[in-house]
């Protein structure tokens, strides 16, 4: 699946199963969890995606950006 690269803003690829994110344009390689944290920190408008992401983790609370940083 194509997504926006957080580094170069080009087209990045989200691996099947949300395993990783890679960008052929700039060489970015990171896990999807790292991608979510990066996007949430770089644009406050997207900080609520942490709740959506954590909502699919078996009922675990989404927490704050600081709590997510401690987990990562």
N, C-alpha and C positions, 0 to 999 in steps of 0.2 A: 504494500500500500504506500502511496506517495504522501509525504507530509512535508512541512516546511522545515528546512534546516535552521536550527537556532543560531548557528555561527555565521553562515554565509547567506542565509535567506533563500538559497536555491532549493532544488528538489531533493529531499532525502528519502530514504526507503525504510519503512517500518517492516521488520521481519514478521513472518507468520507467527501467530501466537504471542505477539507483542514482546518478543524476546530481546530485540535490540533495534537500534536506529543507526543507520550509516548513510553518509553523504559522499557520493563519488566526486563531487565538485571540490570539496575542501578536505576530504579524508576523515571527517568526523566519524567516530565509533563510540557508542555509549549504550548502556542498557536503557530500556524504556523508563524505568524508575528514575534514572539520572536525567533523562530527557524531560520528564514531567517536572522534576525539581528545578532544572535549569530554566524552563519556560516560566514556571511560577515565580521564580526570583527575578527574572529579567523584565517581566511585565505584570504589574499589580492587577491588571484586568483579568489575568488568567489564574490568579492565586486560588480561585475556587475550584479549579480542576483537581486539586489535591483531594478534595472531598469526593469527587466522582471516582477518582482512581482508587482511593481507599475503600469506597463503597463496595467494590468488587473483591475485597480481600477478606471475606468471611465475617463481616460485621465489625471489623476492627475500626476504631474511630479514626477520623481523618487527621486530627491534630492540627498543630500550627506549623508554619514554615520552619520555625526553630526546632520543633520536635522532629520534623522530617529530616532536618540536617543532622540531628544527633543519631538517627537511625541509619543514615547513609554512610 
